[in-house]
Amino acid sequence: MTGSRPLSSGLRALRPAAFGADPSGERLARIRRSPNFADGVFKNPAGTPRPDGAMREAAKAYFRKEERVQRAPVGMVPVHATTLADLARPAPSGLRLTWMGHSSVLAEIDGHRVLFDPVWGERCSPFNFAGPKRLHPVPLPLAALGPVDVVVISHDHYDHLDLPTIKALAGTDTVFAVPLGVGAHLEHWGVSQDRLRELDWNESTKVGGISLTATPARHFCGRGLRNTQHTLWASWAVAGADHRIYHSGDTGYFEGFKDIGAEHGPFDATMIQIGAYSEFWPDIHMTPEEGMRAHRDLQGGRRGLEGGRPGGVMMPIHWATFNLAAHPWAEPGEWTKDAAKDVGQAVALPRPGEPFEPAGTLPTDAWWRGVSAPSAHPWRRAKEPLVAPEASGDFDLAGER
């Protein structure tokens, strides 16, 4: 019809802002030059085949009625009550971590403040009426957090890259360190290009007195109705004058952790993904046992031995905040405690919002037991084998894969 817009233009107009933007121009040209980009997509270190039927079987397990009660807390999650006051005091050791829930962590390292994967939104979804909803409140408002030197994003899935949170941070002076291609989303949401540090694997940038390196991970990307694999996913190694830390983002277990540890470790603390695991996607998320193995591969256990305690504290992330898989809600916490005990590894298990210093007294109480379903006991520990290259899976629940 005369004067009407093409159908494609109308569809673009309906595209939710949360979908972000596709890389273009010089950013897309740089992606195509990446050694990790081939045949039109970014590639994992060992590939990510996806078996037929995995998504269908995962959906059946997720919605199985008899297991629903185990996949959420049965009471109010005990969020730390004095986060704001605690953060107002300097960290005597020079390194303090505050888990804000899921994969969001504030790291105070050698006089700098680094905020990993900040998600303050109510849902990890492109929509405010559907998708996994937060199971506990954020420990404090984002505005109360104070100045942040750098925001680090591991990849562009909704439970790691949150539109309302990024829009709030876009009005500050913070720098954003992101994997290659993810900058397109942030520019689309109002972050100026001069505040972006967009890195390929094994590239580094300096912000003030700290160095940030994008390191490999075994996962994938995507926010829209189709997954183009045109944005990279990464783990991150951060080094200050006196301390080193590691954030895994989302990843399956792979041998590359040893290379990362050899190049950038040993670490004073690692933040390791241990939740939302499943037999249907063993190569893109780790079980707690695999997460502990990854920590040790990263040489996290070699730092600080002179203090009489296995150095390199491991803190589990990517659990307890959103219901993203069919395993019991509290199982990652219990399994992590067991895995740490099995190998004599120091592990921190803070409540959301509870700051701690890896060199100090670690939070180790099993706080989740008071709000977990009785039917989840005794704790189910699946004896899953380490990921094999030919085993794989993919599950999409409002953006989490």
Secondary structure, 3 states (H helix, E strand, C coil): CCCCCCHHHHHHHCCCHHHCCCCCHHHHHHHHHCCCEECCEECCCCCCCCCCCHHHHHHHHHCCHHHHHHHCCCCCCCCCCCHHHHHCCCCCCCEEEEEEECCEEEEEECCEEEEECCCCCCECCCCCCCCCECCCCCCCCHHHHCCCCEEECCCCCCCCCCHHHHHHHHCCCCEEEEECCCHHHHHHCCCCHHHEEEECCCCEEEECCEEEEEECCCCCCCCCCCCCCCCCCCEEEEECCCCEEEECCCCCCCCHHHHHHHHHCCCCEEEEECCCCCCCCCCCCCCHHHHHHHHHHCCHHHCCHHHCCCCCEEEEECCCCCCCCCCCCCHHHHHHHHHHHHHCCCECCCCCCCEECCCCCCCCCCHHHHHCCHHHCCCCCCCCCCCCCCCCCCCCECCEC
